[in-house]
Amino acid sequence: MPAKGVNIQARAHTAVAPRREDREPERPNGVRVQAADRTFSTRRGEVPALAGMSLHAAPGEIVAVVGPSGCGKSTLLELICGLQEPDAGNVQADPAALMPQRDLLLPWLDATDNAALALRARGTPREQAREAARPWLERFGLAGFERSRPAELSGGMRQRVAFLRTVLAGKPVLALDEPFASLDALTRLEMQGWLASLLARESRTVVLVTHDVEEAVVLADRVVVMSPRPGRTVAELRVLLPRPRHRTDPEVVALRERALEALGVPR
């Protein structure tokens, strides 16, 4: 029985949604985090991870996030990917795919099937997912290793497979959590150059978390510096240098020094 005084006919007319063809096309938003708070409950009490954290990445922009250990960088990425909700504030982002610190490749699958996992998760049949992944393997420098399992791949190759899996998820935003942290110094430098060239061809919005300030300046359009926990933005550096960038470039060195100063690292 409808509530007294409710005009069902009028309510029905106002509830009609516009036709799909009449709606304005959705515009890309990139990523926008506004005054976000996030606190975790532990056996030792409440632990604030983020407090008033704000960040913006325009569509197609690469934003690097640096900060001390434990300042909430990984929590920030999970908020962007919708894996967590903020306790306060607002997070708006285009659909995002997360690449965690560890490659998390399945040891019983070869490189092709590991890369194709994102497609399989979306319901793509196995053979179709493999066919879609194969051309990308060559583009990612993995030609000849399509049938190799993770134990047969170098650390850099494993990271390329993991990154390809993230790209094949088809999301406009890539959230990269310390993607090269586990690599040796030489492989890390190689992978940074490879990632820079790849992102120049693949237009995605990227939020890259890293402890390496030089890596941030070399790869990003902007560098966001976070405070110790609870994390918030304390500085933002625009990187206007042309690519490719080199660590020894005086302007790269100057930006690195400014970021370290914002982090409070003794000089």
HELIX and SHEET records of a PDB file:
HELIX    1   1 ILE A    8  THR A   14  1                                   7    
HELIX    2   2 ARG A   20  ASP A   22  5                                   3    
HELIX    3   3 LYS A   73  ILE A   80  1                                   8    
HELIX    4   4 ALA A  111  ALA A  115  1                                   5    
HELIX    5   5 LEU A  117  ALA A  121  1                                   5    
HELIX    6   6 ARG A  126  ARG A  139  1                                  14    
HELIX    7   7 PRO A  150  GLU A  152  5                                   3    
HELIX    8   8 GLY A  155  VAL A  167  1                                  13    
HELIX    9   9 ALA A  185  ARG A  201  1                                  17    
HELIX   10  10 VAL A  213  LEU A  219  1                                   7    
HELIX   11  11 PRO A  250  LEU A  263  1                                  14    
SHEET    1   A 3 GLY A  45  ALA A  57  0                                        
SHEET    2   A 3 VAL A  31  THR A  42 -1                                        
SHEET    3   A 3 ALA A  88  ALA A  93 -1                                        
SHEET    1   B 6 ALA A  96  MET A  99  0                                        
SHEET    2   B 6 VAL A 173  ASP A 177  1                                        
SHEET    3   B 6 THR A 205  VAL A 209  1                                        
SHEET    4   B 6 ILE A  62  VAL A  66  1                                        
SHEET    5   B 6 ARG A 222  MET A 226  1                                        
SHEET    6   B 6 THR A 233  ARG A 238 -1                                        
END                                                                             
